[in-house]
Structure formats: C-alpha cells, structure tokens
Amino acid sequence: MSRGKIVLLVVLAAMIAAFFIFDLGRFFNLEYIKSQQVALSAFYQDNTLLTVGGYFAVYLLVTALSLPGAAIMTLLGGAIFGLLWGTVIISFASSIGATLAFLVSRFLLRDSIQQKFGSNLASFNKGIEQEGAFYLFTLRLVPAVPFFVINLVMGLTPIKVRTFYWVSQLGMFAGTIVFVNAGTQLAQIDSLSGILSPGLIASFVLLGAFPLLAKKGVALVKGKKQSV
C-alpha cells in the first residue's frame, strides 16, 4: 500500500474512531433532534448561511465516512429548512457525500480487490460497464439496501465517477423528498420505521427496476427480429 493510501486510511480511521469514542452518535437520534428542533430553527432564522453551511458540512462528513445518522440528518433538514430548501440542500449534500465515500473505496480498496479477484469479477465488471447506471438507479431506489454499502461496493467497480454521481442524485431524490417531508412533521414522528411503508418501498423498487427491465425487453425484441 502506498504512503498516500496509508495516510488517508489513518486519518479516516481516526475520524471514525473519534465518532464512537466520544459517543457523537448521541446527537444523531430521533429523541435528541426533536428536543433541539425549536432551538435549531431559531438559530437558523438568525444565522441562515451559517446554519446551512454547518449542516451541509456535517451531512457531507457523515455520508463520506459512512457513519450512522444520514436518515436523522435528513429529517432534521426537513424540520429546519422546510420541504423545498431541505430537499435541495440534502439532495446535493447526500450525493456529494456518497461520491466521496465512493472515491475513498476506489482509492483504498479497488486495486487490491481487482488484483486478487480480477478473474472472478471479470463478468461482473463487464455487466457494470454495460448496465451500471440502470443497476445503480435501481439500488438507490430500494431503501432496504443501506446507501453506505452501495457507495463502498460501487467504488470497487469500473463505473465512472460522473455516472455514479448523477445517477445517485437522481435515484435518491424520491427517497429524499419522502424523508424531508416527514421531517417537516418531526414532532409527530415516533420511529424511522414508520416513514417507509411496505407499499411505498415496493413502489420504489418497481420504479427503479422499470428502466432496466425496459432495456432488457427492447434487447430481447431486437434479438428475436435478427434471428428471424
């Protein structure tokens, strides 16, 4: 491992360790943000740019380091900024943070994984090159798949950075709206599990799978025409 990778790994490990050593997770739970909602909203009214900048930076850090708390941060954004601005701010913060996590995974792990398992991953890599955008879009729309896992795994694939970014932003947009809208009613929320119903999750899955299924269907029809 190169010196640059070692330095980055040490810095990231130290930041993640600090999160747990100092129990910073206590600030990323539903009860805490509900208790602080009024104070944070008042601070936002008096310090708009500072609040937006600080919130954006924390959201970016949480997602880039794959720390627990993105869902809570999204609810908090809805409570403070409202549906419109909350959606805009969080859409960019989550997409940029996810891309940073993706890049970290690619920089630290991709070469070693490809060297050790390159022959086994050849067909998978080819599939990602051909269907990567559609596949990623489907994953982004399925709330059951942890977003940090998608970020780290996709960093090991050949998918282009710009493709990862715009597909992630598009694919996460619907879920972002749902959570931001729930955050505007933060006082009425008792648990995160109540935000996404099974029917809503199924709708996301169908929406995400449709482009991939449509492309497969077109390819199948073309194949049959050529064989006639």
C-alpha positions as CSV (number, residue, x, y, z in Angstrom):
1,M,0.0,0.0,0.0
2,S,1.4,3.4,-1.0
3,R,2.2,6.1,1.5
4,G,-0.7,8.3,0.4
5,K,-3.2,5.4,1.0
6,I,-1.7,4.7,4.4
7,V,-2.0,8.4,5.5
8,L,-5.6,8.5,4.2
9,L,-6.5,5.3,5.9
10,V,-5.1,6.5,9.3
11,V,-6.9,9.8,9.0
12,L,-10.2,8.2,8.2
13,A,-9.8,5.5,10.9
14,A,-9.0,8.3,13.5
15,M,-12.1,10.3,12.5
16,I,-14.4,7.2,12.7
17,A,-12.8,6.1,16.0
18,A,-13.4,9.6,17.4
19,F,-17.1,9.4,16.5
20,F,-17.5,6.3,18.6
21,I,-15.0,7.2,21.4
22,F,-16.7,10.5,22.1
23,D,-20.2,9.0,21.6
24,L,-21.1,11.5,19.0
25,G,-23.9,9.2,17.9
26,R,-26.0,10.5,20.8
27,F,-26.6,13.6,18.7
28,F,-27.9,11.6,15.8
29,N,-31.1,10.0,17.3
30,L,-34.7,11.0,16.9
31,E,-35.3,12.0,20.5
32,Y,-32.3,14.4,20.5
33,I,-33.2,16.2,17.3
34,K,-36.8,16.5,18.4
35,S,-35.7,18.1,21.7
36,Q,-33.5,20.6,19.8
37,Q,-35.8,21.4,17.0
38,V,-37.1,24.7,18.3
39,A,-33.6,26.0,19.3
40,L,-32.1,25.0,15.9
41,S,-35.0,26.6,14.0
42,A,-34.5,29.8,15.9
43,F,-30.7,29.7,15.3
44,Y,-31.4,29.2,11.6
45,Q,-33.6,32.3,11.5
46,D,-30.9,34.4,13.0
47,N,-27.9,32.7,11.2
48,T,-29.2,31.4,7.9
49,L,-25.9,31.0,6.0
50,L,-24.0,29.6,9.0
51,T,-26.7,27.1,9.7
52,V,-26.9,25.9,6.1
53,G,-23.1,25.7,5.8
54,G,-22.7,23.9,9.0
55,Y,-25.5,21.4,8.3
56,F,-24.1,20.8,4.8
57,A,-20.6,20.1,6.2
58,V,-21.8,17.7,8.9
59,Y,-24.1,15.9,6.4
60,L,-21.2,15.6,4.0
61,L,-18.9,14.2,6.7
62,V,-21.4,11.7,7.9
63,T,-22.1,10.3,4.4
64,A,-18.4,10.4,3.3
65,L,-17.3,8.4,6.4
66,S,-20.3,6.0,6.2
67,L,-21.3,6.9,9.7
68,P,-24.8,6.2,11.1
69,G,-27.0,9.3,11.1
70,A,-27.9,10.2,7.5
71,A,-31.6,9.4,7.9
72,I,-31.7,11.5,11.1
73,M,-29.9,14.4,9.4
74,T,-32.4,14.3,6.6
75,L,-35.4,14.5,9.0
76,L,-33.6,17.4,10.8
77,G,-33.1,19.2,7.4
78,G,-36.8,18.9,6.7
79,A,-37.7,20.3,10.2
80,I,-35.3,23.3,9.9
81,F,-35.3,24.2,6.2
82,G,-38.7,23.0,5.1
83,L,-39.6,20.8,2.1
84,L,-38.2,22.9,-0.8
85,W,-34.9,24.0,0.6
86,G,-34.4,20.9,2.7
87,T,-34.8,18.8,-0.4
88,V,-32.3,20.9,-2.4
89,I,-29.7,21.1,0.3
90,I,-29.9,17.4,1.2
91,S,-30.0,16.2,-2.4
92,F,-26.6,17.8,-3.1
93,A,-25.1,17.0,0.3
94,S,-26.1,13.3,0.2
95,S,-24.9,12.9,-3.5
96,I,-21.6,14.6,-2.9
97,G,-21.0,12.8,0.3
98,A,-21.9,9.4,-1.3
99,T,-19.4,10.2,-4.1
100,L,-16.7,11.0,-1.6
101,A,-17.3,7.6,0.1
102,F,-17.2,6.0,-3.4
103,L,-13.9,7.6,-4.2
104,V,-12.4,6.6,-0.8
105,S,-13.4,3.0,-1.5
106,R,-12.0,3.1,-5.0
107,F,-8.7,4.7,-3.9
108,L,-8.1,2.5,-0.9
109,L,-9.5,-0.9,-2.0
110,R,-10.2,-1.2,-5.7
111,D,-6.7,-2.1,-6.9
112,S,-6.1,-4.8,-4.3
113,I,-9.6,-6.3,-4.8
114,Q,-9.2,-6.4,-8.6
115,Q,-5.7,-7.9,-8.3
116,K,-6.8,-10.7,-6.0
117,F,-10.2,-11.4,-7.6
118,G,-9.9,-9.9,-11.1
119,S,-10.7,-13.2,-12.9
120,N,-13.7,-13.8,-10.8
121,L,-15.0,-10.3,-11.2
122,A,-14.5,-10.1,-14.9
123,S,-18.1,-10.9,-15.9
124,F,-19.4,-8.7,-13.1
125,N,-17.2,-5.7,-14.2
126,K,-18.5,-6.2,-17.8
127,G,-22.1,-6.1,-16.6
128,I,-21.4,-2.9,-14.6
129,E,-19.9,-1.3,-17.6
130,Q,-22.9,-2.1,-19.7
131,E,-25.7,-1.7,-17.2
132,G,-24.1,0.2,-14.3
133,A,-26.3,3.3,-14.5
134,F,-29.6,1.3,-14.6
135,Y,-28.4,-1.1,-11.8
136,L,-27.2,1.7,-9.6
137,F,-30.5,3.6,-10.1
138,T,-32.5,0.5,-9.0
139,L,-30.3,0.1,-5.9
140,R,-30.7,3.8,-5.0
141,L,-34.5,3.5,-5.0
142,V,-34.6,0.5,-2.7
143,P,-34.5,1.8,0.9
144,A,-33.8,-1.7,2.2
145,V,-30.3,-1.6,0.7
146,P,-28.1,0.6,3.0
147,F,-26.8,3.5,1.0
148,F,-23.3,3.4,2.5
149,V,-23.0,-0.2,1.3
150,I,-23.8,0.9,-2.2
151,N,-21.2,3.6,-2.1
152,L,-18.4,1.3,-0.9
153,V,-19.3,-1.6,-3.3
154,M,-19.7,0.6,-6.4
155,G,-16.3,2.1,-5.7
156,L,-14.8,-1.3,-6.4
157,T,-16.4,-1.4,-9.9
158,P,-15.5,0.2,-13.2
159,I,-18.4,2.6,-13.1
160,K,-17.4,6.2,-13.9
161,V,-17.4,8.8,-11.2
162,R,-19.7,11.3,-13.0
163,T,-22.1,8.4,-13.8
164,F,-22.2,7.4,-10.1
165,Y,-22.8,11.0,-9.1
166,W,-25.7,11.9,-11.4
167,V,-27.4,8.5,-11.1
168,S,-27.1,8.7,-7.3
169,Q,-28.6,12.1,-7.1
170,L,-31.5,11.1,-9.4
171,G,-32.1,7.8,-7.7
172,M,-32.0,9.1,-4.2
173,F,-34.2,12.1,-5.0
174,A,-37.6,10.4,-4.4
175,G,-36.4,9.0,-1.0
176,T,-35.0,12.3,-0.1
177,I,-38.4,14.0,-0.6
178,V,-40.1,11.4,1.5
179,F,-37.8,11.8,4.4
180,V,-37.6,15.6,4.2
181,N,-41.4,15.8,4.0
182,A,-41.6,13.6,7.1
183,G,-39.1,15.9,8.8
184,T,-41.4,18.8,8.3
185,Q,-43.7,16.9,10.7
186,L,-40.9,15.9,13.1
187,A,-43.0,16.3,16.2
188,Q,-45.4,13.6,15.1
189,I,-42.7,11.0,14.2
190,D,-42.1,8.3,16.8
191,S,-39.7,6.0,14.8
192,L,-37.9,5.8,11.5
193,S,-39.7,2.6,10.6
194,G,-43.0,4.3,10.3
195,I,-41.8,6.6,7.5
196,L,-41.5,4.0,4.7
197,S,-44.5,1.6,4.4
198,P,-44.1,-1.7,2.6
199,G,-46.3,-0.3,-0.2
200,L,-44.0,2.7,-0.7
201,I,-40.9,0.5,-0.7
202,A,-42.5,-1.7,-3.3
203,S,-43.3,1.3,-5.4
204,F,-39.6,2.5,-5.3
205,V,-38.4,-1.0,-6.3
206,L,-40.8,-1.1,-9.3
207,L,-39.8,2.5,-10.3
208,G,-36.1,1.6,-10.2
209,A,-36.4,-1.7,-11.9
210,F,-38.5,-0.4,-14.8
211,P,-35.7,1.2,-16.9
212,L,-33.5,-1.9,-16.6
213,L,-36.5,-4.2,-17.5
214,A,-37.4,-2.0,-20.4
215,K,-33.9,-2.1,-21.8
216,K,-33.8,-5.9,-21.5
217,G,-37.1,-6.1,-23.2
218,V,-36.0,-4.0,-26.1
219,A,-32.8,-6.1,-26.5
220,L,-34.9,-9.2,-26.4
221,V,-37.2,-8.0,-29.1
222,K,-34.3,-6.9,-31.3
223,G,-32.6,-10.3,-30.8
224,K,-35.7,-12.1,-32.0
225,K,-36.0,-9.9,-35.1
226,Q,-32.4,-10.5,-36.0
227,S,-32.9,-14.3,-35.7
228,V,-35.9,-14.3,-38.0
